[in-house]
Amino acid sequence: MTEAAEALDLPVPTVHRLLAALQRHGYVARDDVTKRYRLGVAAFELGKRATASTDLQATSLKVLESIAAESGETVLLTAISPDRRTSVCLERVESRKPLRLSVVPGLRVPLHAGASQKALLAYMSNADLHAFIDGGLPTLCDATITDPTLLERELRNIRRRGWATSYQETNLGLWGIAITLLDSRTNPVAALGLAGPRARLPKSRIPEVLRVLDEGARTIAAHRALTTSTQMPSPGSSPPIPSTVRSRPRQKEKSR
C-alpha cells in the first residue's frame, strides 16, 4: 500500500480507501501473508471482455464489408459500454452512396434509442434493464421511446421476433435494423446493425435487408462460438428468420 501511495503521490489513507473499494468489487486481491496486492478475478474478466471485443472487430470486418456491398448501406458493430447505459460503436463500414450515415468507432448512444442499442438492451438482465430505466430515458429525436412501459413492450417484441428496428429514434430521417450476437448464457455481446436514410429503406426492403444481415450475423457467430437473436427460440410465434422473411414479408411490422 505504501508503494502504491508513493507511485500515485497520494496519501496512504486515500490509497487504502481506493484499494478497499477495488477489493470489494474483485478488481484486486490481497495476500494474507505478504499483505501485497495483485489483480483480482474481476480485472481478469474485464481484460477478457476487452480482448474479445478486439478479436470480434478483427474477425467481423470482412463480413461487415460484404453486408455493406450487398445492401448498399452503412453497417455497424456495436457493444454495450462499461457504464451499462450507452452503446459504443466498435466498427463500421460506410455506404458508398451519396447520402451517408457518419458514425465513427467510439461513438456512444443511449441504449433505449436506435435499433442496435435496443437489440443490446433487449437481452440485458432484468436487474440491468431496471437500473437503466430508473436512470431516465432522455429524448434524442422525434420517435425516441421515453415511456418505460412502451420501452419494455418494445423489448419484448424484439426478443419475440429476434431483431430490432428503429425510425427517427436518434436522427431525423434515419432508419435502422439490428440483430444481437449472444454468448452461451444469452448475454448480449454485440449488435450487428444496418442503417441509412428512410428514402432508401422502405418497408418493402425489410425481407431483403434481414436476409443479408442474418446471414452475416450467423457467419460472425459461427466463428466466435456465439449465437444470434434470430436463432433463439420464440415461443408462440413463427420463426422470424430465415423462413418467415424469405417466404413472405412481414406486412404488419412497423418500423419506429
C-alpha positions as CSV (number, residue, x, y, z in Angstrom):
1,M,0.0,0.0,0.0
2,T,2.9,2.3,0.8
3,E,4.5,1.7,-2.6
4,A,1.2,2.4,-4.3
5,A,0.8,5.7,-2.4
6,E,4.3,6.8,-3.4
7,A,3.8,5.8,-7.0
8,L,0.5,7.7,-7.2
9,D,1.7,10.6,-5.0
10,L,-1.4,10.2,-2.8
11,P,-1.9,9.9,1.0
12,V,-1.8,6.4,2.3
13,P,-5.4,6.7,3.8
14,T,-6.7,7.7,0.3
15,V,-4.9,4.7,-1.3
16,H,-6.3,2.5,1.4
17,R,-9.8,3.5,0.6
18,L,-9.3,3.1,-3.1
19,L,-7.8,-0.4,-2.7
20,A,-10.5,-1.4,-0.3
21,A,-13.2,-0.4,-2.9
22,L,-11.4,-2.3,-5.6
23,Q,-11.0,-5.3,-3.4
24,R,-14.8,-5.3,-2.6
25,H,-15.5,-5.4,-6.3
26,G,-12.9,-8.1,-7.1
27,Y,-10.5,-5.9,-9.1
28,V,-7.7,-6.5,-6.7
29,A,-6.9,-9.2,-4.1
30,R,-4.6,-9.1,-1.1
31,D,-2.3,-11.8,0.0
32,D,-2.9,-12.5,3.7
33,V,0.8,-13.4,4.3
34,T,2.7,-10.8,2.3
35,K,0.0,-8.1,2.6
36,R,0.7,-7.3,-1.1
37,Y,-2.0,-6.6,-3.7
38,R,-2.4,-8.3,-7.1
39,L,-5.1,-8.0,-9.8
40,G,-8.3,-9.8,-9.0
41,V,-10.7,-12.0,-10.9
42,A,-12.9,-9.0,-11.9
43,A,-9.9,-7.4,-13.6
44,F,-9.1,-10.6,-15.4
45,E,-12.7,-10.9,-16.7
46,L,-12.6,-7.2,-17.8
47,G,-9.5,-7.9,-19.7
48,K,-11.1,-10.9,-21.3
49,R,-14.0,-8.8,-22.4
50,A,-11.7,-6.2,-23.9
51,T,-9.7,-8.9,-25.8
52,A,-13.0,-10.5,-27.0
53,S,-14.2,-7.1,-28.4
54,T,-10.9,-6.5,-30.2
55,D,-10.9,-10.0,-31.7
56,L,-14.6,-9.6,-32.6
57,Q,-13.8,-6.4,-34.6
58,A,-11.0,-8.2,-36.5
59,T,-13.0,-11.2,-37.4
60,S,-16.1,-9.3,-38.3
61,L,-14.7,-6.6,-40.6
62,K,-14.9,-8.7,-43.8
63,V,-18.4,-9.7,-43.0
64,L,-19.4,-6.0,-42.5
65,E,-17.8,-5.1,-45.8
66,S,-19.8,-7.9,-47.5
67,I,-23.1,-6.7,-46.0
68,A,-22.4,-3.1,-46.9
69,A,-21.6,-4.1,-50.5
70,E,-24.7,-6.2,-50.9
71,S,-27.1,-3.8,-49.1
72,G,-25.6,-0.5,-50.2
73,E,-26.0,0.9,-46.6
74,T,-23.9,1.6,-43.6
75,V,-23.2,-1.5,-41.4
76,L,-22.3,-1.2,-37.7
77,L,-20.9,-3.5,-35.0
78,T,-22.0,-2.1,-31.6
79,A,-21.4,-3.3,-28.0
80,I,-22.5,-2.2,-24.5
81,S,-20.3,0.4,-22.9
82,P,-18.8,-0.2,-19.4
83,D,-21.3,2.3,-18.0
84,R,-24.1,-0.1,-19.0
85,R,-26.2,2.9,-20.1
86,T,-24.8,3.5,-23.6
87,S,-23.6,1.6,-26.6
88,V,-20.2,2.1,-28.3
89,C,-19.5,1.6,-32.0
90,L,-16.7,-0.9,-32.3
91,E,-16.6,-1.0,-36.1
92,R,-18.5,0.4,-39.1
93,V,-18.4,0.2,-42.9
94,E,-19.9,3.3,-44.6
95,S,-22.3,3.2,-47.5
96,R,-20.8,4.3,-50.9
97,K,-24.0,6.0,-51.9
98,P,-24.3,9.9,-51.8
99,L,-26.3,10.1,-48.6
100,R,-24.3,8.5,-45.8
101,L,-24.6,7.9,-42.1
102,S,-21.5,9.3,-40.5
103,V,-20.8,7.1,-37.5
104,V,-17.3,6.8,-36.1
105,P,-15.9,4.0,-33.9
106,G,-16.1,5.1,-30.3
107,L,-19.4,6.9,-30.7
108,R,-21.8,6.3,-27.7
109,V,-25.6,6.3,-27.9
110,P,-28.1,5.7,-25.0
111,L,-29.4,2.1,-25.1
112,H,-33.1,3.0,-25.5
113,A,-32.6,4.8,-28.8
114,G,-31.9,3.1,-32.2
115,A,-32.0,-0.4,-33.5
116,S,-28.6,-1.6,-32.4
117,Q,-29.0,-0.1,-28.9
118,K,-32.4,-1.7,-28.4
119,A,-31.1,-5.0,-29.7
120,L,-28.5,-5.0,-26.9
121,L,-30.9,-3.7,-24.2
122,A,-33.4,-6.4,-25.0
123,Y,-31.1,-9.2,-23.9
124,M,-29.6,-7.5,-20.8
125,S,-30.5,-8.9,-17.4
126,N,-33.7,-7.7,-15.7
127,A,-31.6,-6.1,-13.0
128,D,-29.5,-4.1,-15.5
129,L,-32.6,-3.2,-17.5
130,H,-34.5,-1.9,-14.5
131,A,-31.4,0.0,-13.4
132,F,-31.2,1.5,-16.8
133,I,-34.8,2.6,-16.9
134,D,-34.6,4.0,-13.4
135,G,-31.8,6.3,-14.7
136,G,-34.1,8.0,-17.1
137,L,-35.0,7.9,-20.8
138,P,-33.9,11.1,-22.4
139,T,-35.3,12.2,-25.8
140,L,-32.8,12.2,-28.7
141,C,-35.2,12.6,-31.6
142,D,-38.9,12.6,-32.7
143,A,-39.5,8.9,-32.1
144,T,-37.3,8.1,-29.1
145,I,-39.1,5.9,-26.7
146,T,-39.2,7.7,-23.3
147,D,-42.0,5.8,-21.6
148,P,-40.8,2.8,-19.6
149,T,-43.9,0.8,-20.3
150,L,-43.7,1.3,-24.0
151,L,-39.9,0.5,-23.9
152,E,-40.4,-2.8,-22.1
153,R,-43.2,-3.7,-24.6
154,E,-40.8,-2.9,-27.5
155,L,-38.0,-5.0,-25.9
156,R,-40.4,-8.0,-25.6
157,N,-41.3,-7.7,-29.3
158,I,-37.6,-7.6,-30.2
159,R,-37.0,-10.8,-28.2
160,R,-40.0,-12.4,-29.8
161,R,-39.1,-11.8,-33.4
162,G,-35.3,-11.8,-32.9
163,W,-34.4,-8.4,-34.4
164,A,-34.9,-4.7,-33.7
165,T,-35.9,-1.7,-35.9
166,S,-36.0,2.0,-35.4
167,Y,-37.1,5.1,-37.3
168,Q,-36.1,8.6,-36.3
169,E,-35.1,7.5,-32.8
170,T,-31.6,9.0,-32.9
171,N,-31.6,11.2,-36.0
172,L,-34.3,12.7,-38.4
173,G,-34.9,10.5,-41.4
174,L,-32.7,7.7,-40.2
175,W,-33.9,4.1,-40.3
176,G,-32.2,1.1,-38.8
177,I,-32.4,-2.7,-38.2
178,A,-30.2,-4.9,-36.0
179,I,-29.6,-8.4,-34.8
180,T,-28.0,-9.4,-31.5
181,L,-24.9,-11.6,-31.0
182,L,-25.2,-13.6,-27.8
183,D,-22.8,-15.7,-25.7
184,S,-23.6,-19.2,-24.3
185,R,-25.6,-17.6,-21.4
186,T,-27.6,-15.5,-23.8
187,N,-25.8,-12.3,-22.7
188,P,-25.5,-9.7,-25.4
189,V,-22.0,-9.5,-26.8
190,A,-22.6,-7.1,-29.7
191,A,-25.2,-6.0,-32.2
192,L,-24.9,-6.2,-36.0
193,G,-26.9,-3.3,-37.5
194,L,-27.6,-1.6,-40.7
195,A,-28.8,2.0,-41.0
196,G,-29.5,4.5,-43.7
197,P,-31.8,7.3,-44.9
198,R,-35.5,6.3,-44.8
199,A,-35.8,7.0,-48.6
200,R,-33.6,4.0,-49.3
201,L,-35.0,1.7,-46.8
202,P,-38.8,1.3,-47.4
203,K,-40.8,-1.5,-45.7
204,S,-40.6,-3.5,-48.9
205,R,-36.8,-3.9,-48.4
206,I,-37.1,-5.4,-44.9
207,P,-37.1,-9.0,-46.0
208,E,-34.1,-8.4,-48.2
209,V,-32.2,-6.5,-45.6
210,L,-33.0,-9.0,-42.9
211,R,-31.7,-11.9,-45.0
212,V,-28.4,-10.2,-45.7
213,L,-28.0,-9.1,-42.1
214,D,-29.0,-12.5,-40.7
215,E,-26.5,-14.4,-42.9
216,G,-23.7,-12.0,-41.8
217,A,-24.7,-12.3,-38.1
218,R,-24.7,-16.1,-38.3
219,T,-21.3,-16.1,-40.0
220,I,-19.8,-14.0,-37.3
221,A,-21.4,-16.1,-34.6
222,A,-20.1,-19.3,-36.0
223,H,-16.5,-18.0,-36.0
224,R,-16.8,-16.8,-32.4
225,A,-18.8,-19.6,-30.8
226,L,-21.7,-17.3,-30.3
227,T,-25.4,-17.5,-31.3
228,T,-27.7,-14.8,-32.8
229,S,-31.0,-13.5,-31.6
230,T,-32.7,-14.9,-34.7
231,Q,-31.6,-18.4,-33.7
232,M,-33.2,-18.1,-30.2
233,P,-36.5,-20.0,-29.7
234,S,-39.5,-17.8,-29.9
235,P,-42.5,-19.5,-28.1
236,G,-45.9,-18.8,-29.6
237,S,-44.7,-17.2,-32.8
238,S,-43.4,-18.4,-36.2
239,P,-39.6,-18.4,-36.8
240,P,-38.7,-14.8,-37.8
241,I,-35.7,-15.7,-39.8
242,P,-34.9,-17.2,-42.2
243,S,-38.2,-19.0,-43.1
244,T,-40.7,-16.2,-42.5
245,V,-38.6,-13.5,-44.1
246,R,-37.6,-15.5,-47.1
247,S,-41.0,-16.9,-47.8
248,R,-43.2,-13.8,-47.2
249,P,-42.6,-10.3,-45.9
250,R,-44.0,-9.3,-42.5
251,Q,-46.6,-6.8,-43.7
252,K,-47.8,-5.9,-40.2
253,E,-44.4,-5.0,-38.7
254,K,-43.9,-1.3,-38.1
255,S,-40.6,0.4,-38.0
256,R,-40.1,3.2,-35.5
